[in-house]
Amino acid sequence: MESSLSVVRLVMLGVSVKHQKKEYGHIFMREFLEHAIKVHHVMPIKGIFLDADPVAFYTLLGFVELGMPVSNGTTPMFLKIQDLLAAVK
């Protein structure tokens, strides 16, 4: 059965401890979010899903928690494409 609910899932994004606090995470995410917008213009998506650790970083970017942390310590989070598009206008 085909689903009409399309999302982009970010499986992994990491910055080594040596390079943290140098804005690399923000640079990587900005590039990723720009690509997600391009995908949306070709194939409309509802948003972006990820399992976050640290939650605070992704909250600053507009992601909202979907529930309690899972067994591996990450927290499911989602960013609606409408919120992303509004943020870049």
Residue, then its C-alpha position, 0 to 999 in steps of 0.5 A: m500500500e502506497s503512503s501519501l505521507s512523505v517525510v525526510r529522515l535524518v539518520m545521523l549527523g555528528v561532529s567530533v568532540k574535537h570540533q564541537k562548539k565551532e558552529y560545524g553542527h549548525i553549518f551541516m544542518r543548514e546545508f541539510l535543511e536547504h536540501a530538504i527544501k529542494v526535495h520538497h519542491v520536487m516531491p512535497i514532504k510533510g517535514i523532517f524526522l530524526d532521533a535527537d541527541p542532544v535535544a536542545f540543539y534540535t529544539l533551537l532549530g525548530f524541531v519538536e519532541l514527538g515523545m519520550p526518549v527511546s531505549n538508546g537515549t535519543t528523542p524522536m523529533f519532527l520539524k514541519i516543512q511549513d515551519l521550515l519554509a516560514a523560517v527561511k523567508 
